[in-house]
């Protein structure tokens, strides 16, 4: 039985319909939060997750919003805050993965990756900050690629996640005086559709001998959003099964 340490709190998660995002939605809802999450495509998957959470007694809503579209993202956050009476938790999870060497990376790839992985974090955080109550939490979802390229073709993706590290530290300074903490979770290889088909390459690189689970990332996010983590601010947490060791 999960202790509902987030009972009565309102959470907003970008990109929550699948993969790590869905694990975060499940974990926050299990801890008692009322979770609103965005999806860009796959309305059926988003609704299935809402139904699953509600079937277990949790509270969840899904809204369609393109994280690269400022008006769409800000509108979704404002609507969620209005519907739930404010916000307590923001999780910036939406992201895209582009793995390509320099010769194969286009400027359009670069722009799209930074628009979603970095620019949307700024947009969502600025919009949510207008609604976050004292004692609120922001958790950004970065990547171990910020600290280790690992494979050829990770330069631009890693740069975007390195930007999240730096932004997290700065935002912690900006928002800390308001009682709002900002932290960064950096997953390594996790069992999602992004890693599907690459297990034979990835698992030998992991001392624990397996890929991580989305709910394991979700559990860390829920902890950082909870009352026992109030003195943790501006930090980056690696959750990678020893990938960087």
C-alpha positions as CSV (number, residue, x, y, z in Angstrom):
1,X,0.0,0.0,0.0
2,X,1.4,3.4,-1.0
3,X,1.4,6.1,1.6
4,X,-0.5,9.0,0.1
5,X,1.9,11.8,1.1
6,X,0.7,13.9,-1.8
7,X,-3.0,13.8,-0.8
8,X,-4.7,17.1,-1.7
9,X,-2.0,18.3,-4.1
10,X,-2.4,19.1,-7.7
11,X,0.3,18.0,-10.2
12,X,0.9,18.8,-13.9
13,X,3.0,16.5,-16.0
14,X,4.1,17.3,-19.5
15,X,4.3,14.3,-21.9
16,X,2.6,11.8,-19.5
17,X,0.8,9.3,-21.7
18,X,3.6,6.8,-22.2
19,X,7.0,5.6,-21.1
20,X,8.7,7.4,-18.2
21,X,5.9,10.0,-18.2
22,X,3.2,7.4,-17.6
23,X,5.3,5.9,-14.8
24,X,5.4,9.4,-13.2
25,X,1.7,9.9,-13.6
26,X,1.0,6.5,-11.9
27,X,3.4,7.2,-9.1
28,X,2.1,10.7,-8.3
29,X,-1.5,9.5,-8.4
30,X,-0.7,6.5,-6.2
31,X,0.8,9.0,-3.7
32,X,-2.5,10.9,-3.7
33,X,-2.0,13.8,-6.1
34,X,-4.6,14.9,-8.6
35,X,-2.6,14.6,-11.8
36,X,-3.2,16.4,-15.1
37,X,-0.9,15.3,-17.9
38,X,-0.4,16.3,-21.5
39,X,-0.1,14.2,-24.6
40,X,0.7,15.3,-28.2
41,X,-0.6,12.2,-30.0
42,X,-2.1,8.8,-29.1
43,X,-5.4,10.0,-27.4
44,X,-6.3,6.3,-26.8
45,X,-3.2,5.7,-24.8
46,X,-3.8,8.8,-22.7
47,X,-7.4,7.9,-22.0
48,X,-6.4,4.3,-21.1
49,X,-4.0,5.7,-18.5
50,X,-6.7,8.0,-17.1
51,X,-9.0,5.1,-16.8
52,X,-6.4,2.9,-15.1
53,X,-5.6,5.6,-12.5
54,X,-9.2,6.2,-11.8
55,X,-9.9,2.5,-11.5
56,X,-7.5,2.3,-8.6
57,X,-9.0,5.3,-6.8
58,X,-6.7,7.9,-8.2
59,X,-7.4,11.2,-9.9
60,X,-6.1,12.0,-13.4
61,X,-7.0,14.1,-16.4
62,X,-5.4,14.1,-19.9
63,X,-5.2,17.2,-22.1
64,X,-3.9,17.4,-25.6
65,X,-1.1,20.0,-25.8
66,X,2.0,20.4,-28.0
67,X,5.0,21.2,-25.8
68,X,6.6,23.1,-28.7
69,X,3.6,25.4,-28.9
70,X,3.7,28.1,-26.3
71,X,0.0,29.0,-26.4
72,X,-1.0,25.3,-26.3
73,X,1.2,24.5,-23.3
74,X,0.4,27.7,-21.3
75,X,-3.3,27.3,-21.9
76,X,-3.2,23.7,-20.7
77,X,-1.4,24.7,-17.5
78,X,-3.7,27.7,-16.8
79,X,-6.8,25.5,-17.3
80,X,-5.5,22.8,-15.0
81,X,-4.7,25.3,-12.3
82,X,-8.1,26.8,-12.6
83,X,-9.8,23.4,-12.5
84,X,-7.9,22.2,-9.4
85,X,-7.7,25.5,-7.6
86,X,-4.0,26.0,-8.1
87,X,-0.8,23.9,-8.6
88,X,1.6,22.2,-6.2
89,X,3.8,20.1,-8.5
90,X,5.1,20.6,-12.1
91,X,7.0,17.8,-13.8
92,X,8.7,18.7,-17.0
93,X,8.9,15.3,-18.7
94,X,8.1,15.9,-22.4
95,X,11.1,15.3,-24.6
96,X,12.3,13.9,-27.9
97,X,15.3,11.8,-28.7
98,X,17.4,12.4,-31.7
99,X,20.5,10.2,-32.0
100,X,22.6,11.1,-35.0
101,X,26.2,12.0,-35.7
102,X,27.1,15.5,-36.8
103,X,26.9,14.7,-40.5
104,X,23.4,13.3,-40.2
105,X,21.9,15.9,-37.8
106,X,20.0,18.7,-39.6
107,X,19.3,22.1,-38.2
108,X,15.7,21.2,-38.2
109,X,16.6,18.2,-35.9
110,X,18.5,20.6,-33.6
111,X,15.7,23.2,-33.5
112,X,13.0,20.6,-32.8
113,X,15.0,18.9,-30.0
114,X,15.8,22.1,-28.2
115,X,12.2,23.4,-28.7
116,X,10.8,20.4,-26.8
117,X,13.6,19.4,-24.5
118,X,14.7,22.9,-23.3
119,X,12.4,25.7,-24.5
120,X,9.2,23.9,-23.3
121,X,10.7,23.5,-19.8
122,X,11.2,27.3,-19.6
123,X,7.7,27.9,-21.0
124,X,6.0,25.4,-18.6
125,X,8.0,26.6,-15.6
126,X,7.2,30.2,-16.2
127,X,3.5,29.5,-16.7
128,X,3.3,27.1,-13.7
129,X,5.2,29.5,-11.4
130,X,2.2,31.9,-11.6
131,X,0.0,29.2,-9.9
132,X,2.4,27.2,-7.7
133,X,1.7,27.5,-4.0
134,X,4.3,27.9,-1.3
135,X,5.8,24.5,-0.7
136,X,5.5,23.6,-4.4
137,X,7.9,21.4,-6.3
138,X,9.2,21.4,-9.9
139,X,10.9,18.3,-11.1
140,X,12.7,18.3,-14.5
141,X,13.4,15.0,-16.3
142,X,16.8,15.1,-17.8
143,X,19.1,12.3,-18.8
144,X,22.5,10.7,-18.0
145,X,23.4,11.9,-21.5
146,X,24.1,15.2,-19.8
147,X,27.1,13.6,-18.1
148,X,28.1,10.9,-20.6
149,X,27.6,10.7,-24.3
150,X,27.9,6.9,-24.2
151,X,27.4,6.4,-27.9
152,X,28.2,8.4,-31.0
153,X,25.4,10.6,-32.1
154,X,24.5,11.9,-28.6
155,X,26.0,15.4,-28.9
156,X,22.8,17.4,-29.4
157,X,20.6,15.4,-27.2
158,X,23.2,15.5,-24.4
159,X,23.6,19.2,-24.9
160,X,19.8,19.7,-24.4
161,X,19.9,17.7,-21.2
162,X,23.0,19.6,-20.0
163,X,21.0,22.7,-20.4
164,X,18.3,21.2,-18.1
165,X,21.0,20.7,-15.5
166,X,22.0,24.3,-15.6
167,X,18.5,25.6,-15.8
168,X,17.5,23.6,-12.7
169,X,20.3,25.2,-10.7
170,X,19.3,28.7,-11.7
171,X,15.6,28.1,-11.2
172,X,16.3,26.8,-7.7
173,X,17.8,30.1,-6.9
174,X,15.0,32.1,-8.5
175,X,12.1,30.1,-6.9
176,X,13.6,29.0,-3.6
177,X,12.7,32.2,-1.8
178,X,9.0,31.5,-2.7
179,X,9.3,28.1,-1.0
180,X,9.4,26.2,-4.4
181,X,12.0,23.6,-4.9
182,X,13.4,22.7,-8.4
183,X,15.3,19.5,-9.0
184,X,16.4,17.3,-11.9
185,X,16.0,13.5,-12.4
186,X,18.4,11.9,-14.8
187,X,17.3,8.5,-16.0
188,X,19.7,6.1,-17.7
189,X,18.4,3.2,-19.9
190,X,14.7,2.7,-19.1
191,X,12.4,0.0,-20.6
192,X,10.3,2.2,-22.9
193,X,9.5,2.3,-26.6
194,X,12.7,4.4,-27.0
195,X,14.9,1.6,-25.8
196,X,12.9,-1.2,-27.5
197,X,15.1,-3.3,-29.8
198,X,18.3,-2.1,-28.1
199,X,18.2,-4.3,-25.0
200,X,21.1,-6.6,-26.2
201,X,23.3,-3.5,-26.5
202,X,22.2,-1.7,-23.3
203,X,21.9,-4.5,-20.7
204,X,25.6,-5.5,-20.8
205,X,26.4,-1.9,-19.9
206,X,24.3,-2.0,-16.7
207,X,25.7,-3.5,-13.5
208,X,22.2,-4.4,-12.3
209,X,21.7,-6.6,-15.4
210,X,18.4,-5.0,-16.5
211,X,16.8,-1.9,-17.8
212,X,15.1,0.5,-15.3
213,X,11.3,0.6,-15.0
214,X,9.3,3.8,-15.6
215,X,7.7,3.4,-12.1
216,X,11.2,3.5,-10.5
217,X,11.7,6.9,-12.1
218,X,8.2,7.9,-11.0
219,X,8.9,6.9,-7.4
220,X,11.9,9.2,-7.3
221,X,9.9,12.1,-8.8
222,X,7.1,11.5,-6.3
223,X,9.6,11.6,-3.4
224,X,11.2,14.9,-4.7
225,X,7.7,16.4,-4.9
226,X,6.8,15.3,-1.4
227,X,7.1,16.8,2.1
228,X,10.3,14.8,3.1
229,X,12.3,16.4,0.3
230,X,11.9,20.1,1.1
231,X,15.6,20.7,1.8
232,X,16.6,19.2,-1.6
233,X,16.9,22.0,-4.1
234,X,18.9,22.6,-7.3
235,X,20.1,19.0,-7.4
236,X,20.4,16.4,-10.1
237,X,19.7,12.8,-9.3
238,X,21.0,10.0,-11.5
239,X,18.8,6.8,-11.7
240,X,20.6,4.5,-14.1
241,X,21.4,1.1,-12.5
242,X,25.1,2.0,-12.4
243,X,25.4,3.0,-16.1
244,X,27.7,5.9,-15.3
245,X,29.8,4.0,-12.7
